[in-house]
Amino acid sequence: MVVTTKTQKKKTKKRIAATKMQESIENDRKERQYDDREFSASRIRWSRYLLYHLLFK
């Protein structure tokens, strides 16, 4: 059986909370990058569509 003090428990809780916070920040960043990529791709598609219809109709 491992004996832990209160300060060790507090430090462990803080460390766990910090890693969870870091993971959530990284996930948010990844989602935002994906959204930006998707947005720019749709914007390019839309501009191609407009160009085609304005020039060739």
PEBEL-V954373 format. One line per field, one symbol per residue. ss: DSSP state (H for helix, E for strand, C for the rest). phi: phi as a letter, one per 20 degrees, with the letter a starting at -180 (. if undefined). psi: psi as a letter, one per 40 degrees, with the letter a starting at -180 (. if undefined). A space follows every 50 residues. Layout:
# PEBEL-V954373
ss=???
phi=???
psi=???
This chain:
# PEBEL-V954373
ss=CCCCCHHHHHHHHHHHHHHHHHHHHHHHHHHHHHHHHHHHHHHHHHHHHH HHHHHHC
phi=.eecefffffffffffffffffffffffffffffffffffffffgfffgf ggffedd
psi=hhhiiddddddddddddddddddddddddddddddddddddddddddddd ddddde.
